[in-house]
Amino acid sequence: MNEEIQTKLFVRYIKENVKNINIITIKEEKIGFFDGKILEDNTFKIDNIVIIKEYQYREIEEAILNEIMFENKDIMKKRN
């Protein structure tokens, strides 16, 4: 798939999911986003996590997931 098609698909995806998009920042720098939502059974689902290339493979993925879980801990407690 060429870059133009990828960009169009990405823009469409963002527009369709804007209400679930959360920006990921480190020291006030935007480094990516994730889209997560509360489902009908009151669980929290993460669909995608996107990190800019400069921050990929820096072993921050676990920290990002831990932060997402921490921010949504009340939802996760209801499930257990």
Secondary structure as GFF3:
##gff-version 3
##sequence-region A 1 80
A	DSSP	alpha_helix	3	17	.	.	.	ID=ss1
A	DSSP	three_ten_helix	18	20	.	.	.	ID=ss2
A	DSSP	beta_strand	21	26	.	.	.	ID=ss3
A	DSSP	beta_strand	29	38	.	.	.	ID=ss4
A	DSSP	beta_strand	44	51	.	.	.	ID=ss5
A	DSSP	three_ten_helix	53	55	.	.	.	ID=ss6
A	DSSP	alpha_helix	61	71	.	.	.	ID=ss7
A	DSSP	alpha_helix	73	79	.	.	.	ID=ss8
###
